[in-house]
Amino acid sequence: MKPKAKKRIIVSVTSDLVSDNRVHKTCATLTEMGFDVLVVGRKLPGSRAVSPQNYQTQRLYLLFTKGPLFYACFNFRLFCLLLFLKFDLLLANDLDTLPANFLISKLKNRPLVYDSHEFFTEVPELVNRPRVKKIWEWLEQKTVPKLKYAYTVCDSIAKIYTEKYNVHFRVVRNVPVVANSNQNDKKHSVDAEKIILYQGAVNVGRGLEQAIRAMKMVQNARLVIAGDGDIRKELEELTAREGLQEKVQFLGRLSIDELVKLTPKADFGLSIEEDIGLNYRYALPNKLFDYIQARIPVLVTNLPEMAAVVNKYSIGRVTSSLVPNHLAKIFLEMLTDQNSRKIWEQNLEIAATELTWENEKKVLREIFQPFL
């Protein structure tokens, strides 16, 4: 008897797939469930090769890398691709992939699931650009209310979208896979140079300028920035102007495997987003959970979702100020207060056991199981 063909799902995202942990974990879970998965992203001039996975990948090379022409070009290419491919289900990651997916789902009468990684229309890049913001809000208003299946990254954003568009948004937090935790390279020497780690997008509103300036007042420590983004060049120039090249290191975008090896080496991790727009206010970034899984304490800003996690488990500090002098004081306390570090270390074990993808993906399975 001929085996039953797998249901094919096409996943789309505007990232280059190299370090997109949420998309990778989602696709791996869908493959485990029995779907035939193809994930479509984009290829940038400096993009590295995608590590082999148990699902298919395809990256689109585009003439434009940012701005309205990029988004228009990406959605046009994605629309043309989906038009000629066979599939049973679509998964759109974020609002910037939704137009093409929405049109094709209607045209081919195929179900569409929407994963909103953030409160897209409230990102800092749009807060001070009302005309551009209105375009995205118009797109959101035309598409999201007509969706049947949707989920997002935290309770706050899910509540807003559910009330605003009368569409039930489930919550799938971007927590790490336990198997990816790597404790082998964790430092034990008290005298070794301390590492303060930031991993993630190097964009406006991440508190990175303030953290760099704070390093002028912190001795025997290095701020390591693992990621890339719109303001990396500006931050490198700031580092040079302040004479902090020995204290601030830019590693660029790393692969998921490289981050897994790097993160446990840090003494604590930063997730100090500024309160710029509702997207950052309700942020629950994956780096926070990556730090927890690597058993390193965290410093976060006093924003509701992040502060709630840190306070619930008592695994680091919450700051209400990003003034460099204040940050430097907290940096030093977190590096040298051994009593607090022992408490954080014990509590991190509990948090790391509970906040895992193995637990979180149960919701994802509930969302997609009916399509099998």
URCORWO-V345969 format. One record per residue. N is the residue number from 0. RES is the residue in three letters. BURIAL is # if it has 9 or more other C-alpha atoms within 8 Angstrom, else .. Layout:
N	RES	BURIAL
N	RES	BURIAL
This chain:
0	MET	.
1	LYS	.
2	PRO	.
3	LYS	.
4	ALA	.
5	LYS	.
6	LYS	#
7	ARG	#
8	ILE	#
9	ILE	#
10	VAL	#
11	SER	#
12	VAL	#
13	THR	#
14	SER	.
15	ASP	#
16	LEU	#
17	VAL	#
18	SER	#
19	ASP	#
20	ASN	.
21	ARG	.
22	VAL	#
23	HIS	#
24	LYS	#
25	THR	#
26	CYS	#
27	ALA	#
28	THR	#
29	LEU	#
30	THR	#
31	GLU	.
32	MET	.
33	GLY	#
34	PHE	#
35	ASP	#
36	VAL	#
37	LEU	#
38	VAL	#
39	VAL	#
40	GLY	#
41	ARG	#
42	LYS	#
43	LEU	#
44	PRO	.
45	GLY	.
46	SER	.
47	ARG	.
48	ALA	.
49	VAL	.
50	SER	.
51	PRO	.
52	GLN	.
53	ASN	.
54	TYR	#
55	GLN	.
56	THR	.
57	GLN	#
58	ARG	#
59	LEU	#
60	TYR	.
61	LEU	#
62	LEU	.
63	PHE	.
64	THR	.
65	LYS	.
66	GLY	.
67	PRO	.
68	LEU	.
69	PHE	#
70	TYR	#
71	ALA	.
72	CYS	#
73	PHE	#
74	ASN	#
75	PHE	#
76	ARG	#
77	LEU	#
78	PHE	#
79	CYS	.
80	LEU	.
81	LEU	#
82	LEU	.
83	PHE	.
84	LEU	.
85	LYS	.
86	PHE	#
87	ASP	#
88	LEU	#
89	LEU	#
90	LEU	#
91	ALA	#
92	ASN	#
93	ASP	#
94	LEU	#
95	ASP	#
96	THR	#
97	LEU	#
98	PRO	#
99	ALA	#
100	ASN	#
101	PHE	#
102	LEU	#
103	ILE	#
104	SER	#
105	LYS	.
106	LEU	.
107	LYS	.
108	ASN	.
109	ARG	#
110	PRO	.
111	LEU	#
112	VAL	#
113	TYR	#
114	ASP	#
115	SER	#
116	HIS	#
117	GLU	#
118	PHE	#
119	PHE	#
120	THR	#
121	GLU	#
122	VAL	#
123	PRO	#
124	GLU	.
125	LEU	#
126	VAL	#
127	ASN	.
128	ARG	.
129	PRO	.
130	ARG	.
131	VAL	.
132	LYS	#
133	LYS	.
134	ILE	.
135	TRP	#
136	GLU	#
137	TRP	.
138	LEU	#
139	GLU	#
140	GLN	#
141	LYS	.
142	THR	#
143	VAL	#
144	PRO	#
145	LYS	.
146	LEU	#
147	LYS	.
148	TYR	#
149	ALA	#
150	TYR	#
151	THR	#
152	VAL	#
153	CYS	#
154	ASP	.
155	SER	.
156	ILE	#
157	ALA	#
158	LYS	#
159	ILE	.
160	TYR	#
161	THR	#
162	GLU	.
163	LYS	.
164	TYR	#
165	ASN	.
166	VAL	#
167	HIS	#
168	PHE	#
169	ARG	#
170	VAL	#
171	VAL	#
172	ARG	#
173	ASN	#
174	VAL	#
175	PRO	#
176	VAL	#
177	VAL	#
178	ALA	.
179	ASN	.
180	SER	#
181	ASN	#
182	GLN	.
183	ASN	.
184	ASP	.
185	LYS	.
186	LYS	.
187	HIS	.
188	SER	.
189	VAL	.
190	ASP	.
191	ALA	.
192	GLU	.
193	LYS	#
194	ILE	#
195	ILE	#
196	LEU	#
197	TYR	#
198	GLN	#
199	GLY	.
200	ALA	.
201	VAL	#
202	ASN	#
203	VAL	#
204	GLY	#
205	ARG	#
206	GLY	#
207	LEU	#
208	GLU	.
209	GLN	#
210	ALA	#
211	ILE	#
212	ARG	#
213	ALA	#
214	MET	#
215	LYS	#
216	MET	.
217	VAL	#
218	GLN	.
219	ASN	.
220	ALA	#
221	ARG	#
222	LEU	#
223	VAL	#
224	ILE	#
225	ALA	#
226	GLY	#
227	ASP	#
228	GLY	.
229	ASP	.
230	ILE	#
231	ARG	#
232	LYS	.
233	GLU	.
234	LEU	#
235	GLU	#
236	GLU	.
237	LEU	#
238	THR	#
239	ALA	#
240	ARG	.
241	GLU	.
242	GLY	.
243	LEU	#
244	GLN	.
245	GLU	.
246	LYS	#
247	VAL	#
248	GLN	#
249	PHE	#
250	LEU	#
251	GLY	.
252	ARG	.
253	LEU	#
254	SER	.
255	ILE	#
256	ASP	.
257	GLU	.
258	LEU	#
259	VAL	#
260	LYS	#
261	LEU	.
262	THR	#
263	PRO	#
264	LYS	#
265	ALA	#
266	ASP	#
267	PHE	#
268	GLY	#
269	LEU	#
270	SER	#
271	ILE	#
272	GLU	#
273	GLU	#
274	ASP	#
275	ILE	#
276	GLY	#
277	LEU	#
278	ASN	#
279	TYR	#
280	ARG	#
281	TYR	#
282	ALA	#
283	LEU	#
284	PRO	.
285	ASN	#
286	LYS	#
287	LEU	#
288	PHE	#
289	ASP	#
290	TYR	#
291	ILE	#
292	GLN	#
293	ALA	#
294	ARG	#
295	ILE	#
296	PRO	#
297	VAL	#
298	LEU	#
299	VAL	#
300	THR	#
301	ASN	#
302	LEU	#
303	PRO	.
304	GLU	#
305	MET	#
306	ALA	#
307	ALA	.
308	VAL	.
309	VAL	#
310	ASN	#
311	LYS	.
312	TYR	#
313	SER	#
314	ILE	#
315	GLY	#
316	ARG	#
317	VAL	#
318	THR	#
319	SER	.
320	SER	.
321	LEU	#
322	VAL	.
323	PRO	#
324	ASN	.
325	HIS	#
326	LEU	#
327	ALA	#
328	LYS	.
329	ILE	.
330	PHE	#
331	LEU	#
332	GLU	.
333	MET	#
334	LEU	#
335	THR	.
336	ASP	.
337	GLN	.
338	ASN	.
339	SER	.
340	ARG	#
341	LYS	.
342	ILE	#
343	TRP	#
344	GLU	#
345	GLN	.
346	ASN	#
347	LEU	#
348	GLU	#
349	ILE	#
350	ALA	#
351	ALA	#
352	THR	.
353	GLU	.
354	LEU	#
355	THR	#
356	TRP	#
357	GLU	.
358	ASN	.
359	GLU	#
360	LYS	#
361	LYS	.
362	VAL	#
363	LEU	#
364	ARG	#
365	GLU	.
366	ILE	.
367	PHE	#
368	GLN	.
369	PRO	.
370	PHE	.
371	LEU	.
